[in-house]
Amino acid sequence: MKKEVVAHKDPKSPISEIFRTLRTNIQFINTNKKTKTLLVTSTLPGEGKSWIASNLAVTFAQTGKKVALVDADMRKGRQYNIFDIPPTPGLSNYLSQIGVTKKENIAEEIIDCIRKTEVQNLYLMPAGSIPPNPSELLVSPKMIKLLDKLKQAFDIVIIDGTPCELVTDAVILSRIVDSTIIVTAHKVTKKDALERVIKNIQNVGGNLTGVVVNKMPISGKKYEKKYYYYGESSRITTSHIETIKQNAVKSGNTKIEKIKETKQSKVPMEKATKAKKVLETKTKETPKNKTEDILKQMNQYLEKENAKKEKGE
């Protein structure tokens, strides 16, 4: 499995949390209608459509739901490469009945084209062999029957479609799925192209859930803050401060409130940053059981800073 499946390889990362937020938004955006089939498309290639679809499928599987990821990009499908499984037989083989063993039971034919991934509860149907007529295969009654069978067997079906500006495959699929999301790229996707795609999906009666903006730039400071929140144990969080406060009250230290003042930016921003750096350094160098030493040094530093502030320095 490729490293780009971040939600599985690094589930505690900020990126994985963003995918979980996207999953939650999709689950609750249509409260009156349960989404069972979800199409992921884009305007042009290179906007991150397949990456979004694969990681979103992983986050759904992590909740215990049985997930089917279908690669409907029968021209340049790459989900088989992401999850490191054989590319055939797949969707095109099932729809065209070429390269598969014909059976009386439709369910058995579908099972032959679906493979289990390394992620628990996640199953993948690759795009299969490249057919000469992908659009015609997608509008066939066999495609509708396939989705019906998958909805019966799985909790949610996520379909990785084609870019809408190049071919009509994804627009065709938007008619027969419950919801559609469009993946765009920051400073790459053109506004008029996105408007055309939205209009085309709406014209065929597709249900557009929303738009995902991919490749958004993020500063190192913001990433550091998120990374610290999601599990770097060497830094102090709000719960740590409350624990330190309780220990300080027991020992008779009444100056602990000044730590909260620093956190709430009552001290100027530059000085609060210095206080944070001092606290981080001491936390890394000092064992956890020396809380009183940390508090003492912190209070001394705050007293000096407050004295400077009163003098107007």
C-alpha positions in Angstrom: 0.0 0.0 0.0 1.3 3.5 -0.9 2.2 6.1 1.7 -0.4 8.4 0.2 -3.1 6.5 2.1 -2.3 8.8 5.1 -5.5 7.9 7.0 -4.2 4.3 7.4 -0.4 4.9 7.5 -0.6 7.8 10.0 -4.1 8.0 11.5 -3.0 10.5 14.2 -1.7 13.1 11.7 -3.6 16.4 11.1 -4.3 15.3 7.5 -6.1 12.2 8.8 -8.2 14.4 11.1 -9.2 16.5 8.1 -10.4 13.4 6.3 -12.4 12.4 9.4 -14.0 15.9 9.4 -14.9 15.4 5.8 -16.4 12.0 6.6 -18.5 13.6 9.4 -19.7 16.4 7.2 -20.8 13.9 4.5 -22.6 11.8 7.1 -24.6 14.7 8.5 -25.1 17.0 5.4 -28.1 15.0 4.3 -29.8 14.1 7.5 -33.1 13.4 5.9 -31.6 11.0 3.3 -29.0 8.4 4.1 -26.1 8.4 1.7 -25.2 4.9 0.5 -23.4 5.7 -2.7 -20.9 8.6 -3.0 -19.2 9.8 -6.2 -15.9 11.6 -6.0 -15.0 13.6 -9.2 -13.0 16.7 -10.2 -12.8 19.1 -13.1 -9.4 18.1 -14.5 -6.7 15.5 -13.8 -4.1 16.2 -11.0 -6.5 17.8 -8.5 -6.3 14.9 -6.0 -9.5 13.1 -6.7 -8.2 9.5 -6.3 -6.2 10.5 -3.2 -9.3 12.0 -1.6 -11.5 9.0 -2.5 -9.0 6.4 -1.1 -8.4 8.2 2.2 -12.1 9.0 2.7 -12.9 5.3 2.2 -10.3 4.4 4.8 -11.8 6.8 7.4 -15.3 5.3 6.8 -13.8 1.8 7.3 -12.1 2.9 10.5 -15.6 3.5 12.0 -16.5 -0.1 11.6 -18.5 0.4 8.4 -18.1 -2.1 5.6 -16.9 0.0 2.7 -16.6 -0.7 -1.1 -14.3 1.5 -3.1 -15.1 1.3 -6.8 -12.6 2.7 -9.3 -14.9 4.0 -12.1 -12.0 5.7 -14.0 -11.7 3.0 -16.6 -9.3 5.1 -18.7 -6.6 5.9 -16.1 -7.7 4.3 -12.9 -5.0 4.1 -10.2 -6.7 2.8 -7.1 -5.2 -0.7 -7.7 -1.8 1.0 -7.6 -2.6 2.9 -4.4 -3.7 -0.3 -2.6 -1.2 -2.5 -4.3 -3.6 -5.1 -5.7 -4.0 -6.7 -9.2 -5.7 -4.4 -11.7 -7.9 -7.1 -13.2 -10.5 -8.3 -13.2 -12.3 -5.1 -12.3 -15.3 -2.9 -13.1 -14.9 -2.9 -16.9 -14.5 -6.7 -16.9 -17.7 -7.2 -14.9 -19.7 -4.7 -17.1 -18.4 -6.1 -20.4 -18.2 -9.7 -19.3 -14.7 -9.9 -20.9 -11.9 -11.4 -18.8 -14.3 -12.9 -16.2 -15.9 -16.2 -15.7 -19.6 -15.9 -16.5 -21.8 -17.3 -13.7 -25.5 -17.6 -13.1 -25.3 -15.8 -9.8 -24.6 -12.0 -10.2 -23.3 -11.8 -6.7 -20.6 -14.4 -7.4 -19.5 -12.4 -10.5 -19.2 -9.3 -8.4 -17.2 -11.1 -5.7 -14.7 -12.2 -8.3 -14.0 -8.5 -9.2 -13.7 -7.3 -5.6 -10.6 -7.7 -3.5 -9.9 -7.2 0.2 -7.3 -4.5 1.1 -4.9 -4.2 4.0 -7.5 -1.9 5.7 -10.0 -3.8 7.8 -13.6 -3.5 6.4 -12.4 -1.9 3.1 -12.8 -3.7 -0.2 -11.7 -2.5 -3.6 -13.1 -3.0 -7.1 -10.4 -1.8 -9.5 -11.1 -0.2 -12.9 -10.1 -3.4 -14.7 -9.0 -3.6 -18.4 -9.2 -0.4 -20.5 -12.4 -0.8 -22.6 -13.1 1.0 -25.9 -16.5 2.3 -24.6 -16.3 3.3 -20.9 -19.3 5.7 -21.1 -21.6 3.2 -22.7 -20.7 0.6 -20.0 -21.6 3.1 -17.3 -25.1 3.8 -18.6 -25.9 0.1 -19.0 -28.5 -1.6 -16.7 -25.7 -3.8 -15.4 -24.1 -0.8 -13.8 -27.3 0.1 -12.0 -27.7 -3.6 -10.8 -24.1 -3.5 -9.6 -24.7 -0.5 -7.4 -27.9 -2.0 -6.0 -26.0 -5.2 -5.1 -23.2 -3.3 -3.5 -25.6 -1.2 -1.4 -27.1 -4.4 -0.1 -23.7 -5.9 0.8 -21.9 -2.7 2.1 -22.7 0.2 4.4 -21.3 2.7 1.9 -20.0 2.6 -1.6 -17.5 5.3 -2.7 -16.9 5.7 -6.4 -13.7 7.2 -7.8 -15.0 8.8 -11.1 -13.3 10.5 -14.0 -12.6 14.3 -14.3 -15.8 15.9 -15.6 -14.1 18.4 -18.0 -12.5 15.7 -20.1 -15.2 13.0 -20.3 -18.8 12.5 -19.4 -18.4 9.3 -17.3 -18.7 11.0 -13.9 -21.6 13.1 -15.0 -23.4 10.0 -16.1 -22.7 8.3 -12.7 -23.9 11.4 -10.8 -27.5 10.5 -12.0 -27.5 7.1 -10.3 -25.6 7.8 -7.0 -27.0 9.3 -3.8 -24.4 12.1 -3.6 -21.5 13.7 -5.5 -18.5 15.7 -4.3 -16.2 17.7 -6.5 -12.5 17.9 -5.7 -10.7 21.1 -6.6 -7.1 22.2 -6.2 -6.0 25.5 -4.7 -4.9 28.0 -7.4 -5.2 25.3 -10.0 -8.9 24.8 -10.6 -10.5 27.5 -12.8 -13.7 29.1 -11.5 -15.5 28.8 -14.8 -14.5 25.1 -15.1 -16.0 24.4 -11.7 -19.2 26.3 -12.5 -19.5 24.2 -15.7 -19.1 20.9 -13.9 -21.6 21.9 -11.2 -24.1 23.0 -13.9 -23.6 19.7 -15.8 -24.2 17.6 -12.7 -27.3 19.6 -11.8 -28.7 19.4 -15.4 -28.7 15.6 -15.4 -30.4 15.5 -11.9 -27.3 14.7 -9.9 -27.3 15.5 -6.1 -24.2 17.7 -5.5 -23.2 17.5 -1.8 -20.3 19.9 -1.9 -16.8 20.9 -3.1 -13.5 19.8 -1.5 -10.6 22.2 -1.9 -7.3 20.2 -2.0 -3.7 21.3 -1.9 -4.3 24.2 0.4 -1.0 25.8 1.7 -0.5 25.7 5.4 2.3 27.4 7.4 4.8 25.5 9.5 3.5 27.2 12.7 -0.1 26.0 12.1 1.0 22.5 11.3 3.1 22.5 14.4 0.2 23.5 16.5 -2.0 20.7 15.0 0.7 18.1 15.4 1.2 19.1 19.0 -2.5 18.8 19.6 -2.7 15.3 18.1 -0.1 13.6 20.3 3.3 15.1 20.9 3.6 14.3 24.6 6.6 16.4 25.4 4.5 19.6 25.3 1.9 20.9 27.8 -1.8 20.8 26.9 -4.8 22.3 28.7 -5.3 19.1 30.6 -1.7 19.1 31.7 -2.1 22.7 33.0 -5.1 21.6 35.0 -3.2 18.7 36.5 -0.2 21.0 37.3 -2.7 23.5 38.9 -4.2 20.8 41.2 -0.7 19.7 42.3 0.3 23.3 42.9 -2.8 23.9 45.1 -1.9 20.9 47.2 1.6 22.2 47.7 0.4 25.8 48.6 1.6 27.4 45.4 -0.9 30.2 44.5 0.9 31.7 41.6 -0.2 29.0 39.1 -3.0 31.2 37.7 -0.2 33.2 35.9 0.3 30.3 33.6 -3.3 30.6 32.5 -2.8 34.4 32.0 0.1 33.7 29.6 -2.0 31.1 27.7 -4.8 33.7 27.4 -2.4 36.3 25.9 -2.6 38.8 28.8 1.1 39.1 28.4 2.2 40.5 25.0 2.4 37.9 22.2 6.2 38.0 21.9 6.7 37.5 25.6 4.1 34.7 25.7 6.0 33.0 22.9 9.2 33.2 24.9 7.5 31.8 27.9 6.3 28.9 25.8 9.8 28.2 24.5 11.2 28.3 28.1 8.4 25.9 29.3 9.0 23.5 26.4 12.8 23.5 27.0 12.3 22.8 30.7 9.7 20.1 30.0 12.1 18.2 27.7 15.1 18.5 30.0 13.2 17.8 33.3 11.6 14.6 34.3 7.8 14.7 34.7 7.9 14.2 38.5 9.7 17.5 39.0 6.6 19.6 38.5 7.4 22.0 41.4 10.7 23.0 39.8 9.0 23.8 36.5 6.4 25.9 38.3 9.0 27.8 40.3 11.0 28.7 37.2 7.9 29.6 35.3 6.7 31.9 38.1 10.1 33.6 38.3 10.1 34.3 34.6 6.5 35.7 34.7 7.4 37.9 37.6 10.3 39.4 35.7 8.2 39.9 32.6 5.4 41.6 34.6 8.0 43.9 36.3 9.3 44.9 32.8 5.8 45.5 31.7 5.0 47.8 34.6 8.2 49.8 33.9 7.1 50.2 30.3 10.1 48.3 28.8 
